[in-house]
């Protein structure tokens, strides 16, 4: 059951990643001011998904002890 929980958190992070990509894209476009949007799209996609999946992995690590220790 613990492995299922971990994978569901990861899959949720990947699913919500596109929303994070869109939130990250706006300030990146404003800060970097590319000539064409296509020049920065790869960077925004990687940044958004790395942030969401990275946060999911951090969440798994932080809450893993609480899940294992808590009695049923």
CHARMM internal coordinates of N, CA and C (Angstrom, degrees):
IC EDIT
DIST 1 N 1 CA 1.4386
DIST 1 CA 1 C 1.5403
ANGL 1 N 1 CA 1 C 111.12
DIST 1 C 2 N 1.3183
ANGL 1 CA 1 C 2 N 116.87
DIHE 1 N 1 CA 1 C 2 N -34.47
DIST 2 N 2 CA 1.4702
ANGL 1 C 2 N 2 CA 120.00
DIHE 1 CA 1 C 2 N 2 CA 179.52
DIST 2 CA 2 C 1.5253
ANGL 2 N 2 CA 2 C 111.11
DIHE 1 C 2 N 2 CA 2 C -65.03
DIST 2 C 3 N 1.3270
ANGL 2 CA 2 C 3 N 117.23
DIHE 2 N 2 CA 2 C 3 N -38.90
DIST 3 N 3 CA 1.4726
ANGL 2 C 3 N 3 CA 120.38
DIHE 2 CA 2 C 3 N 3 CA 178.68
DIST 3 CA 3 C 1.5240
ANGL 3 N 3 CA 3 C 110.69
DIHE 2 C 3 N 3 CA 3 C -66.53
DIST 3 C 4 N 1.3189
ANGL 3 CA 3 C 4 N 116.54
DIHE 3 N 3 CA 3 C 4 N -38.37
DIST 4 N 4 CA 1.4617
ANGL 3 C 4 N 4 CA 120.59
DIHE 3 CA 3 C 4 N 4 CA 178.17
DIST 4 CA 4 C 1.5318
ANGL 4 N 4 CA 4 C 109.69
DIHE 3 C 4 N 4 CA 4 C -62.38
DIST 4 C 5 N 1.3176
ANGL 4 CA 4 C 5 N 117.19
DIHE 4 N 4 CA 4 C 5 N -43.69
DIST 5 N 5 CA 1.4623
ANGL 4 C 5 N 5 CA 122.33
DIHE 4 CA 4 C 5 N 5 CA 178.97
DIST 5 CA 5 C 1.5285
ANGL 5 N 5 CA 5 C 110.15
DIHE 4 C 5 N 5 CA 5 C -59.67
DIST 5 C 6 N 1.3229
ANGL 5 CA 5 C 6 N 116.72
DIHE 5 N 5 CA 5 C 6 N -45.71
DIST 6 N 6 CA 1.4590
ANGL 5 C 6 N 6 CA 120.55
DIHE 5 CA 5 C 6 N 6 CA -179.52
DIST 6 CA 6 C 1.5203
ANGL 6 N 6 CA 6 C 111.45
DIHE 5 C 6 N 6 CA 6 C -61.68
DIST 6 C 7 N 1.3257
ANGL 6 CA 6 C 7 N 116.73
DIHE 6 N 6 CA 6 C 7 N -44.82
DIST 7 N 7 CA 1.4592
ANGL 6 C 7 N 7 CA 119.66
DIHE 6 CA 6 C 7 N 7 CA -178.66
DIST 7 CA 7 C 1.5249
ANGL 7 N 7 CA 7 C 112.04
DIHE 6 C 7 N 7 CA 7 C -69.95
DIST 7 C 8 N 1.3184
ANGL 7 CA 7 C 8 N 117.69
DIHE 7 N 7 CA 7 C 8 N -32.34
DIST 8 N 8 CA 1.4593
ANGL 7 C 8 N 8 CA 119.72
DIHE 7 CA 7 C 8 N 8 CA 176.90
DIST 8 CA 8 C 1.5224
ANGL 8 N 8 CA 8 C 110.95
DIHE 7 C 8 N 8 CA 8 C -68.46
DIST 8 C 9 N 1.3204
ANGL 8 CA 8 C 9 N 117.23
DIHE 8 N 8 CA 8 C 9 N -37.05
DIST 9 N 9 CA 1.4746
ANGL 8 C 9 N 9 CA 120.27
DIHE 8 CA 8 C 9 N 9 CA 175.74
DIST 9 CA 9 C 1.5188
ANGL 9 N 9 CA 9 C 109.63
DIHE 8 C 9 N 9 CA 9 C -64.47
DIST 9 C 10 N 1.3086
ANGL 9 CA 9 C 10 N 117.65
DIHE 9 N 9 CA 9 C 10 N -43.66
DIST 10 N 10 CA 1.4763
ANGL 9 C 10 N 10 CA 121.01
DIHE 9 CA 9 C 10 N 10 CA 179.04
DIST 10 CA 10 C 1.5303
ANGL 10 N 10 CA 10 C 111.30
DIHE 9 C 10 N 10 CA 10 C -63.13
DIST 10 C 11 N 1.3244
ANGL 10 CA 10 C 11 N 116.90
DIHE 10 N 10 CA 10 C 11 N -43.87
DIST 11 N 11 CA 1.4681
ANGL 10 C 11 N 11 CA 120.20
DIHE 10 CA 10 C 11 N 11 CA -179.71
DIST 11 CA 11 C 1.5215
ANGL 11 N 11 CA 11 C 111.70
DIHE 10 C 11 N 11 CA 11 C -66.02
DIST 11 C 12 N 1.3303
ANGL 11 CA 11 C 12 N 117.01
DIHE 11 N 11 CA 11 C 12 N -37.23
DIST 12 N 12 CA 1.4582
ANGL 11 C 12 N 12 CA 120.27
DIHE 11 CA 11 C 12 N 12 CA 175.66
DIST 12 CA 12 C 1.5277
ANGL 12 N 12 CA 12 C 109.82
DIHE 11 C 12 N 12 CA 12 C -62.56
DIST 12 C 13 N 1.3299
ANGL 12 CA 12 C 13 N 116.81
DIHE 12 N 12 CA 12 C 13 N -41.61
DIST 13 N 13 CA 1.4684
ANGL 12 C 13 N 13 CA 120.98
DIHE 12 CA 12 C 13 N 13 CA 179.67
DIST 13 CA 13 C 1.5249
ANGL 13 N 13 CA 13 C 110.99
DIHE 12 C 13 N 13 CA 13 C -62.81
DIST 13 C 14 N 1.3130
ANGL 13 CA 13 C 14 N 117.25
DIHE 13 N 13 CA 13 C 14 N -41.21
DIST 14 N 14 CA 1.4669
ANGL 13 C 14 N 14 CA 120.13
DIHE 13 CA 13 C 14 N 14 CA 177.67
DIST 14 CA 14 C 1.5279
ANGL 14 N 14 CA 14 C 109.92
DIHE 13 C 14 N 14 CA 14 C -65.78
DIST 14 C 15 N 1.3241
ANGL 14 CA 14 C 15 N 116.84
DIHE 14 N 14 CA 14 C 15 N -41.09
DIST 15 N 15 CA 1.4630
ANGL 14 C 15 N 15 CA 120.36
DIHE 14 CA 14 C 15 N 15 CA -180.00
DIST 15 CA 15 C 1.5184
ANGL 15 N 15 CA 15 C 113.10
DIHE 14 C 15 N 15 CA 15 C -64.56
DIST 15 C 16 N 1.3179
ANGL 15 CA 15 C 16 N 116.22
DIHE 15 N 15 CA 15 C 16 N -41.45
DIST 16 N 16 CA 1.4617
ANGL 15 C 16 N 16 CA 120.09
DIHE 15 CA 15 C 16 N 16 CA -179.66
DIST 16 CA 16 C 1.5271
ANGL 16 N 16 CA 16 C 111.23
DIHE 15 C 16 N 16 CA 16 C -81.62
DIST 16 C 17 N 1.3162
ANGL 16 CA 16 C 17 N 116.15
DIHE 16 N 16 CA 16 C 17 N -8.34
DIST 17 N 17 CA 1.4578
ANGL 16 C 17 N 17 CA 121.33
DIHE 16 CA 16 C 17 N 17 CA -178.65
DIST 17 CA 17 C 1.5148
ANGL 17 N 17 CA 17 C 113.77
DIHE 16 C 17 N 17 CA 17 C -56.31
DIST 17 C 18 N 1.3286
ANGL 17 CA 17 C 18 N 118.97
DIHE 17 N 17 CA 17 C 18 N -34.85
DIST 18 N 18 CA 1.4664
ANGL 17 C 18 N 18 CA 119.98
DIHE 17 CA 17 C 18 N 18 CA -179.03
DIST 18 CA 18 C 1.5193
ANGL 18 N 18 CA 18 C 111.01
DIHE 17 C 18 N 18 CA 18 C -65.97
DIST 18 C 19 N 1.3343
ANGL 18 CA 18 C 19 N 117.60
DIHE 18 N 18 CA 18 C 19 N -33.55
DIST 19 N 19 CA 1.4615
ANGL 18 C 19 N 19 CA 119.85
DIHE 18 CA 18 C 19 N 19 CA 175.46
DIST 19 CA 19 C 1.5234
ANGL 19 N 19 CA 19 C 110.44
DIHE 18 C 19 N 19 CA 19 C -67.41
DIST 19 C 20 N 1.3178
ANGL 19 CA 19 C 20 N 116.42
DIHE 19 N 19 CA 19 C 20 N -39.22
DIST 20 N 20 CA 1.4661
ANGL 19 C 20 N 20 CA 120.68
DIHE 19 CA 19 C 20 N 20 CA 178.16
DIST 20 CA 20 C 1.5263
ANGL 20 N 20 CA 20 C 109.78
DIHE 19 C 20 N 20 CA 20 C -65.72
DIST 20 C 21 N 1.3247
ANGL 20 CA 20 C 21 N 117.05
DIHE 20 N 20 CA 20 C 21 N -38.37
DIST 21 N 21 CA 1.4655
ANGL 20 C 21 N 21 CA 120.96
DIHE 20 CA 20 C 21 N 21 CA 177.33
DIST 21 CA 21 C 1.5191
ANGL 21 N 21 CA 21 C 109.83
DIHE 20 C 21 N 21 CA 21 C -58.35
DIST 21 C 22 N 1.3154
ANGL 21 CA 21 C 22 N 117.03
DIHE 21 N 21 CA 21 C 22 N -43.68
DIST 22 N 22 CA 1.4663
ANGL 21 C 22 N 22 CA 120.22
DIHE 21 CA 21 C 22 N 22 CA -178.15
DIST 22 CA 22 C 1.5216
ANGL 22 N 22 CA 22 C 111.81
DIHE 21 C 22 N 22 CA 22 C -69.07
DIST 22 C 23 N 1.3214
ANGL 22 CA 22 C 23 N 116.68
DIHE 22 N 22 CA 22 C 23 N -36.71
DIST 23 N 23 CA 1.4672
ANGL 22 C 23 N 23 CA 119.84
DIHE 22 CA 22 C 23 N 23 CA 177.86
DIST 23 CA 23 C 1.5293
ANGL 23 N 23 CA 23 C 110.30
DIHE 22 C 23 N 23 CA 23 C -68.48
DIST 23 C 24 N 1.3144
ANGL 23 CA 23 C 24 N 116.94
DIHE 23 N 23 CA 23 C 24 N -38.37
DIST 24 N 24 CA 1.4704
ANGL 23 C 24 N 24 CA 121.76
DIHE 23 CA 23 C 24 N 24 CA -179.36
DIST 24 CA 24 C 1.5293
ANGL 24 N 24 CA 24 C 110.92
DIHE 23 C 24 N 24 CA 24 C -72.88
DIST 24 C 25 N 1.3056
ANGL 24 CA 24 C 25 N 117.59
DIHE 24 N 24 CA 24 C 25 N -32.10
DIST 25 N 25 CA 1.4711
ANGL 24 C 25 N 25 CA 121.22
DIHE 24 CA 24 C 25 N 25 CA -174.83
DIST 25 CA 25 C 1.5231
ANGL 25 N 25 CA 25 C 112.12
DIHE 24 C 25 N 25 CA 25 C -63.79
DIST 25 C 26 N 1.3199
ANGL 25 CA 25 C 26 N 117.60
DIHE 25 N 25 CA 25 C 26 N -39.98
DIST 26 N 26 CA 1.4590
ANGL 25 C 26 N 26 CA 120.31
DIHE 25 CA 25 C 26 N 26 CA -175.47
DIST 26 CA 26 C 1.5290
ANGL 26 N 26 CA 26 C 112.70
DIHE 25 C 26 N 26 CA 26 C -60.49
DIST 26 C 27 N 1.3403
ANGL 26 CA 26 C 27 N 119.00
DIHE 26 N 26 CA 26 C 27 N -53.47
DIST 27 N 27 CA 1.4664
ANGL 26 C 27 N 27 CA 116.82
DIHE 26 CA 26 C 27 N 27 CA 178.66
DIST 27 CA 27 C 1.5361
ANGL 27 N 27 CA 27 C 113.18
DIHE 26 C 27 N 27 CA 27 C -67.76
DIST 27 C 28 N 1.3277
ANGL 27 CA 27 C 28 N 117.39
DIHE 27 N 27 CA 27 C 28 N -31.38
DIST 28 N 28 CA 1.4664
ANGL 27 C 28 N 28 CA 119.03
DIHE 27 CA 27 C 28 N 28 CA 179.00
DIST 28 CA 28 C 1.5200
ANGL 28 N 28 CA 28 C 110.88
DIHE 27 C 28 N 28 CA 28 C -65.80
DIST 28 C 29 N 1.3169
ANGL 28 CA 28 C 29 N 117.07
DIHE 28 N 28 CA 28 C 29 N -39.51
DIST 29 N 29 CA 1.4638
ANGL 28 C 29 N 29 CA 120.68
DIHE 28 CA 28 C 29 N 29 CA 178.09
DIST 29 CA 29 C 1.5238
ANGL 29 N 29 CA 29 C 109.55
DIHE 28 C 29 N 29 CA 29 C -66.18
DIST 29 C 30 N 1.3378
ANGL 29 CA 29 C 30 N 116.58
DIHE 29 N 29 CA 29 C 30 N -41.05
DIST 30 N 30 CA 1.4685
ANGL 29 C 30 N 30 CA 120.27
DIHE 29 CA 29 C 30 N 30 CA -179.83
DIST 30 CA 30 C 1.5258
ANGL 30 N 30 CA 30 C 111.71
DIHE 29 C 30 N 30 CA 30 C -66.87
DIST 30 C 31 N 1.3215
ANGL 30 CA 30 C 31 N 116.70
DIHE 30 N 30 CA 30 C 31 N -38.51
DIST 31 N 31 CA 1.4620
ANGL 30 C 31 N 31 CA 120.27
DIHE 30 CA 30 C 31 N 31 CA -177.24
DIST 31 CA 31 C 1.5293
ANGL 31 N 31 CA 31 C 112.10
DIHE 30 C 31 N 31 CA 31 C -78.09
DIST 31 C 32 N 1.3419
ANGL 31 CA 31 C 32 N 116.15
DIHE 31 N 31 CA 31 C 32 N -47.64
DIST 32 N 32 CA 1.4672
ANGL 31 C 32 N 32 CA 119.96
DIHE 31 CA 31 C 32 N 32 CA -174.65
DIST 32 CA 32 C 1.5226
ANGL 32 N 32 CA 32 C 114.01
DIHE 31 C 32 N 32 CA 32 C -83.14
DIST 32 C 33 N 1.3234
ANGL 32 CA 32 C 33 N 117.75
DIHE 32 N 32 CA 32 C 33 N -22.54
DIST 33 N 33 CA 1.4753
ANGL 32 C 33 N 33 CA 123.87
DIHE 32 CA 32 C 33 N 33 CA 179.00
DIST 33 CA 33 C 1.5292
ANGL 33 N 33 CA 33 C 113.52
DIHE 32 C 33 N 33 CA 33 C 45.08
DIST 33 C 34 N 1.3449
ANGL 33 CA 33 C 34 N 116.65
DIHE 33 N 33 CA 33 C 34 N 64.27
DIST 34 N 34 CA 1.4749
ANGL 33 C 34 N 34 CA 118.66
DIHE 33 CA 33 C 34 N 34 CA -179.70
DIST 34 CA 34 C 1.5287
ANGL 34 N 34 CA 34 C 111.32
DIHE 33 C 34 N 34 CA 34 C -71.39
DIST 34 C 35 N 1.3313
ANGL 34 CA 34 C 35 N 115.67
DIHE 34 N 34 CA 34 C 35 N 155.65
DIST 35 N 35 CA 1.4672
ANGL 34 C 35 N 35 CA 119.82
DIHE 34 CA 34 C 35 N 35 CA 176.70
DIST 35 CA 35 C 1.5290
ANGL 35 N 35 CA 35 C 110.46
DIHE 34 C 35 N 35 CA 35 C -67.10
DIST 35 C 36 N 1.3278
ANGL 35 CA 35 C 36 N 115.25
DIHE 35 N 35 CA 35 C 36 N -40.43
DIST 36 N 36 CA 1.4652
ANGL 35 C 36 N 36 CA 120.90
DIHE 35 CA 35 C 36 N 36 CA 176.91
DIST 36 CA 36 C 1.5228
ANGL 36 N 36 CA 36 C 107.68
DIHE 35 C 36 N 36 CA 36 C -126.61
DIST 36 C 37 N 1.3094
ANGL 36 CA 36 C 37 N 116.74
DIHE 36 N 36 CA 36 C 37 N 144.19
DIST 37 N 37 CA 1.4662
ANGL 36 C 37 N 37 CA 121.44
DIHE 36 CA 36 C 37 N 37 CA 178.87
DIST 37 CA 37 C 1.5289
ANGL 37 N 37 CA 37 C 110.21
DIHE 36 C 37 N 37 CA 37 C -62.36
DIST 37 C 38 N 1.3217
ANGL 37 CA 37 C 38 N 117.46
DIHE 37 N 37 CA 37 C 38 N -34.10
DIST 38 N 38 CA 1.4572
ANGL 37 C 38 N 38 CA 121.45
DIHE 37 CA 37 C 38 N 38 CA -179.04
DIST 38 CA 38 C 1.5361
ANGL 38 N 38 CA 38 C 112.13
DIHE 37 C 38 N 38 CA 38 C -60.88
DIST 38 C 39 N 1.3109
ANGL 38 CA 38 C 39 N 116.99
DIHE 38 N 38 CA 38 C 39 N -25.56
DIST 39 N 39 CA 1.4601
ANGL 38 C 39 N 39 CA 120.57
DIHE 38 CA 38 C 39 N 39 CA -179.87
DIST 39 CA 39 C 1.5283
ANGL 39 N 39 CA 39 C 112.56
DIHE 38 C 39 N 39 CA 39 C -66.90
DIST 39 C 40 N 1.3123
ANGL 39 CA 39 C 40 N 117.67
DIHE 39 N 39 CA 39 C 40 N -22.85
DIST 40 N 40 CA 1.4602
ANGL 39 C 40 N 40 CA 121.53
DIHE 39 CA 39 C 40 N 40 CA -174.07
DIST 40 CA 40 C 1.5313
ANGL 40 N 40 CA 40 C 112.90
DIHE 39 C 40 N 40 CA 40 C -114.57
DIST 40 C 41 N 1.3136
ANGL 40 CA 40 C 41 N 118.56
DIHE 40 N 40 CA 40 C 41 N -6.22
DIST 41 N 41 CA 1.4675
ANGL 40 C 41 N 41 CA 121.40
DIHE 40 CA 40 C 41 N 41 CA -174.47
DIST 41 CA 41 C 1.5248
ANGL 41 N 41 CA 41 C 112.89
DIHE 40 C 41 N 41 CA 41 C -61.13
DIST 41 C 42 N 1.3161
ANGL 41 CA 41 C 42 N 118.30
DIHE 41 N 41 CA 41 C 42 N -42.07
DIST 42 N 42 CA 1.4639
ANGL 41 C 42 N 42 CA 120.75
DIHE 41 CA 41 C 42 N 42 CA 178.62
DIST 42 CA 42 C 1.5221
ANGL 42 N 42 CA 42 C 111.76
DIHE 41 C 42 N 42 CA 42 C -60.22
DIST 42 C 43 N 1.3195
ANGL 42 CA 42 C 43 N 115.65
DIHE 42 N 42 CA 42 C 43 N -42.67
DIST 43 N 43 CA 1.4580
ANGL 42 C 43 N 43 CA 120.93
DIHE 42 CA 42 C 43 N 43 CA 179.19
DIST 43 CA 43 C 1.5322
ANGL 43 N 43 CA 43 C 111.27
DIHE 42 C 43 N 43 CA 43 C -64.08
DIST 43 C 44 N 1.3242
ANGL 43 CA 43 C 44 N 117.26
DIHE 43 N 43 CA 43 C 44 N -41.18
DIST 44 N 44 CA 1.4674
ANGL 43 C 44 N 44 CA 119.35
DIHE 43 CA 43 C 44 N 44 CA 179.68
DIST 44 CA 44 C 1.5225
ANGL 44 N 44 CA 44 C 111.15
DIHE 43 C 44 N 44 CA 44 C -68.28
DIST 44 C 45 N 1.3291
ANGL 44 CA 44 C 45 N 117.56
DIHE 44 N 44 CA 44 C 45 N -38.96
DIST 45 N 45 CA 1.4652
ANGL 44 C 45 N 45 CA 119.95
DIHE 44 CA 44 C 45 N 45 CA 178.31
DIST 45 CA 45 C 1.5145
ANGL 45 N 45 CA 45 C 110.99
DIHE 44 C 45 N 45 CA 45 C -63.24
DIST 45 C 46 N 1.3269
ANGL 45 CA 45 C 46 N 117.51
DIHE 45 N 45 CA 45 C 46 N -48.11
DIST 46 N 46 CA 1.4606
ANGL 45 C 46 N 46 CA 120.64
DIHE 45 CA 45 C 46 N 46 CA 179.88
DIST 46 CA 46 C 1.5219
ANGL 46 N 46 CA 46 C 111.10
DIHE 45 C 46 N 46 CA 46 C -62.59
DIST 46 C 47 N 1.3077
ANGL 46 CA 46 C 47 N 117.01
DIHE 46 N 46 CA 46 C 47 N -43.80
DIST 47 N 47 CA 1.4635
ANGL 46 C 47 N 47 CA 120.67
DIHE 46 CA 46 C 47 N 47 CA -178.91
DIST 47 CA 47 C 1.5230
ANGL 47 N 47 CA 47 C 110.86
DIHE 46 C 47 N 47 CA 47 C -62.78
DIST 47 C 48 N 1.3147
ANGL 47 CA 47 C 48 N 117.52
DIHE 47 N 47 CA 47 C 48 N -46.22
DIST 48 N 48 CA 1.4617
ANGL 47 C 48 N 48 CA 120.98
DIHE 47 CA 47 C 48 N 48 CA -179.10
DIST 48 CA 48 C 1.5137
ANGL 48 N 48 CA 48 C 112.77
DIHE 47 C 48 N 48 CA 48 C -62.55
DIST 48 C 49 N 1.3341
ANGL 48 CA 48 C 49 N 116.65
DIHE 48 N 48 CA 48 C 49 N -46.45
DIST 49 N 49 CA 1.4627
ANGL 48 C 49 N 49 CA 118.68
DIHE 48 CA 48 C 49 N 49 CA -178.39
DIST 49 CA 49 C 1.5286
ANGL 49 N 49 CA 49 C 112.73
DIHE 48 C 49 N 49 CA 49 C -72.77
DIST 49 C 50 N 1.3053
ANGL 49 CA 49 C 50 N 117.20
DIHE 49 N 49 CA 49 C 50 N -35.08
DIST 50 N 50 CA 1.4631
ANGL 49 C 50 N 50 CA 119.37
DIHE 49 CA 49 C 50 N 50 CA 176.63
DIST 50 CA 50 C 1.5297
ANGL 50 N 50 CA 50 C 109.85
DIHE 49 C 50 N 50 CA 50 C -64.81
DIST 50 C 51 N 1.3172
ANGL 50 CA 50 C 51 N 117.19
DIHE 50 N 50 CA 50 C 51 N -40.00
DIST 51 N 51 CA 1.4681
ANGL 50 C 51 N 51 CA 119.72
DIHE 50 CA 50 C 51 N 51 CA 177.79
DIST 51 CA 51 C 1.5223
ANGL 51 N 51 CA 51 C 111.79
DIHE 50 C 51 N 51 CA 51 C -63.85
DIST 51 C 52 N 1.3300
ANGL 51 CA 51 C 52 N 117.70
DIHE 51 N 51 CA 51 C 52 N -46.86
DIST 52 N 52 CA 1.4643
ANGL 51 C 52 N 52 CA 119.31
DIHE 51 CA 51 C 52 N 52 CA -176.55
DIST 52 CA 52 C 1.5294
ANGL 52 N 52 CA 52 C 111.69
DIHE 51 C 52 N 52 CA 52 C -69.88
DIST 52 C 53 N 1.3215
ANGL 52 CA 52 C 53 N 118.21
DIHE 52 N 52 CA 52 C 53 N -43.79
DIST 53 N 53 CA 1.4667
ANGL 52 C 53 N 53 CA 120.66
DIHE 52 CA 52 C 53 N 53 CA 179.70
DIST 53 CA 53 C 1.5344
ANGL 53 N 53 CA 53 C 110.30
DIHE 52 C 53 N 53 CA 53 C -71.83
DIST 53 C 54 N 1.3171
ANGL 53 CA 53 C 54 N 117.26
DIHE 53 N 53 CA 53 C 54 N -35.65
DIST 54 N 54 CA 1.4650
ANGL 53 C 54 N 54 CA 120.26
DIHE 53 CA 53 C 54 N 54 CA 176.25
DIST 54 CA 54 C 1.5177
ANGL 54 N 54 CA 54 C 111.74
DIHE 53 C 54 N 54 CA 54 C -63.49
DIST 54 C 55 N 1.3301
ANGL 54 CA 54 C 55 N 116.92
DIHE 54 N 54 CA 54 C 55 N -42.01
DIST 55 N 55 CA 1.4598
ANGL 54 C 55 N 55 CA 120.10
DIHE 54 CA 54 C 55 N 55 CA 177.02
DIST 55 CA 55 C 1.5249
ANGL 55 N 55 CA 55 C 110.45
DIHE 54 C 55 N 55 CA 55 C -65.03
DIST 55 C 56 N 1.3237
ANGL 55 CA 55 C 56 N 117.36
DIHE 55 N 55 CA 55 C 56 N -37.90
DIST 56 N 56 CA 1.4704
ANGL 55 C 56 N 56 CA 120.64
DIHE 55 CA 55 C 56 N 56 CA 178.03
DIST 56 CA 56 C 1.5233
ANGL 56 N 56 CA 56 C 110.90
DIHE 55 C 56 N 56 CA 56 C -62.73
DIST 56 C 57 N 1.3216
ANGL 56 CA 56 C 57 N 117.27
DIHE 56 N 56 CA 56 C 57 N -43.62
DIST 57 N 57 CA 1.4594
ANGL 56 C 57 N 57 CA 120.38
DIHE 56 CA 56 C 57 N 57 CA 178.62
DIST 57 CA 57 C 1.5276
ANGL 57 N 57 CA 57 C 111.10
DIHE 56 C 57 N 57 CA 57 C -64.46
DIST 57 C 58 N 1.3202
ANGL 57 CA 57 C 58 N 116.31
DIHE 57 N 57 CA 57 C 58 N -39.28
DIST 58 N 58 CA 1.4595
ANGL 57 C 58 N 58 CA 120.19
DIHE 57 CA 57 C 58 N 58 CA 176.18
DIST 58 CA 58 C 1.5269
ANGL 58 N 58 CA 58 C 110.51
DIHE 57 C 58 N 58 CA 58 C -63.49
DIST 58 C 59 N 1.3253
ANGL 58 CA 58 C 59 N 116.63
DIHE 58 N 58 CA 58 C 59 N -43.29
DIST 59 N 59 CA 1.4714
ANGL 58 C 59 N 59 CA 121.37
DIHE 58 CA 58 C 59 N 59 CA 178.16
DIST 59 CA 59 C 1.5288
ANGL 59 N 59 CA 59 C 110.93
DIHE 58 C 59 N 59 CA 59 C -60.94
DIST 59 C 60 N 1.3118
ANGL 59 CA 59 C 60 N 117.28
DIHE 59 N 59 CA 59 C 60 N -42.01
DIST 60 N 60 CA 1.4672
ANGL 59 C 60 N 60 CA 120.97
DIHE 59 CA 59 C 60 N 60 CA 178.48
DIST 60 CA 60 C 1.5281
ANGL 60 N 60 CA 60 C 109.81
DIHE 59 C 60 N 60 CA 60 C -61.13
DIST 60 C 61 N 1.3199
ANGL 60 CA 60 C 61 N 116.90
DIHE 60 N 60 CA 60 C 61 N -45.87
DIST 61 N 61 CA 1.4621
ANGL 60 C 61 N 61 CA 120.57
DIHE 60 CA 60 C 61 N 61 CA -178.30
DIST 61 CA 61 C 1.5266
ANGL 61 N 61 CA 61 C 111.80
DIHE 60 C 61 N 61 CA 61 C -65.20
DIST 61 C 62 N 1.3194
ANGL 61 CA 61 C 62 N 117.61
DIHE 61 N 61 CA 61 C 62 N -41.62
DIST 62 N 62 CA 1.4649
ANGL 61 C 62 N 62 CA 121.46
DIHE 61 CA 61 C 62 N 62 CA -177.36
DIST 62 CA 62 C 1.5245
ANGL 62 N 62 CA 62 C 111.15
DIHE 61 C 62 N 62 CA 62 C -70.78
DIST 62 C 63 N 1.3137
ANGL 62 CA 62 C 63 N 117.60
DIHE 62 N 62 CA 62 C 63 N -40.32
DIST 63 N 63 CA 1.4610
ANGL 62 C 63 N 63 CA 120.15
DIHE 62 CA 62 C 63 N 63 CA -175.43
DIST 63 CA 63 C 1.5128
ANGL 63 N 63 CA 63 C 113.67
DIHE 62 C 63 N 63 CA 63 C -92.22
DIST 63 C 64 N 1.3076
ANGL 63 CA 63 C 64 N 118.30
DIHE 63 N 63 CA 63 C 64 N -6.47
DIST 64 N 64 CA 1.4605
ANGL 63 C 64 N 64 CA 121.09
DIHE 63 CA 63 C 64 N 64 CA -177.78
DIST 64 CA 64 C 1.5285
ANGL 64 N 64 CA 64 C 111.07
DIHE 63 C 64 N 64 CA 64 C -61.99
DIST 64 C 65 N 1.3015
ANGL 64 CA 64 C 65 N 118.72
DIHE 64 N 64 CA 64 C 65 N -42.98
DIST 65 N 65 CA 1.4679
ANGL 64 C 65 N 65 CA 121.83
DIHE 64 CA 64 C 65 N 65 CA -179.73
DIST 65 CA 65 C 1.5255
ANGL 65 N 65 CA 65 C 110.45
DIHE 64 C 65 N 65 CA 65 C -63.36
DIST 65 C 66 N 1.3330
ANGL 65 CA 65 C 66 N 117.26
DIHE 65 N 65 CA 65 C 66 N -39.21
DIST 66 N 66 CA 1.4601
ANGL 65 C 66 N 66 CA 120.24
DIHE 65 CA 65 C 66 N 66 CA -179.64
DIST 66 CA 66 C 1.5149
ANGL 66 N 66 CA 66 C 111.42
DIHE 65 C 66 N 66 CA 66 C -66.99
DIST 66 C 67 N 1.3078
ANGL 66 CA 66 C 67 N 117.23
DIHE 66 N 66 CA 66 C 67 N -35.64
DIST 67 N 67 CA 1.4693
ANGL 66 C 67 N 67 CA 120.57
DIHE 66 CA 66 C 67 N 67 CA -179.86
DIST 67 CA 67 C 1.5214
ANGL 67 N 67 CA 67 C 110.27
DIHE 66 C 67 N 67 CA 67 C -71.64
DIST 67 C 68 N 1.3250
ANGL 67 CA 67 C 68 N 117.84
DIHE 67 N 67 CA 67 C 68 N -40.91
DIST 68 N 68 CA 1.4458
ANGL 67 C 68 N 68 CA 121.61
DIHE 67 CA 67 C 68 N 68 CA -178.21
DIST 68 CA 68 C 1.5281
ANGL 68 N 68 CA 68 C 111.92
DIHE 67 C 68 N 68 CA 68 C -69.75
DIST 68 C 69 N 1.3260
ANGL 68 CA 68 C 69 N 116.91
DIHE 68 N 68 CA 68 C 69 N -38.48
DIST 69 N 69 CA 1.4608
ANGL 68 C 69 N 69 CA 121.62
DIHE 68 CA 68 C 69 N 69 CA -174.89
DIST 69 CA 69 C 1.5273
ANGL 69 N 69 CA 69 C 112.37
DIHE 68 C 69 N 69 CA 69 C -78.43
DIST 69 C 70 N 1.3140
ANGL 69 CA 69 C 70 N 118.00
DIHE 69 N 69 CA 69 C 70 N -32.58
DIST 70 N 70 CA 1.4629
ANGL 69 C 70 N 70 CA 120.00
DIHE 69 CA 69 C 70 N 70 CA -173.31
DIST 70 CA 70 C 1.5344
ANGL 70 N 70 CA 70 C 111.18
DIHE 69 C 70 N 70 CA 70 C -66.12
DIST 70 C 71 N 1.3358
ANGL 70 CA 70 C 71 N 116.94
DIHE 70 N 70 CA 70 C 71 N 130.74
DIST 71 N 71 CA 1.4709
ANGL 70 C 71 N 71 CA 120.67
DIHE 70 CA 70 C 71 N 71 CA 179.90
DIST 71 CA 71 C 1.5259
ANGL 71 N 71 CA 71 C 111.27
DIHE 70 C 71 N 71 CA 71 C -78.06
DIST 71 C 72 N 1.3081
ANGL 71 CA 71 C 72 N 116.17
DIHE 71 N 71 CA 71 C 72 N 159.33
DIST 72 N 72 CA 1.4703
ANGL 71 C 72 N 72 CA 120.63
DIHE 71 CA 71 C 72 N 72 CA 178.71
DIST 72 CA 72 C 1.4941
ANGL 72 N 72 CA 72 C 110.03
DIHE 71 C 72 N 72 CA 72 C -96.46
END
COOR INIT
IC SEED 1 N 1 CA 1 C
IC BUILD
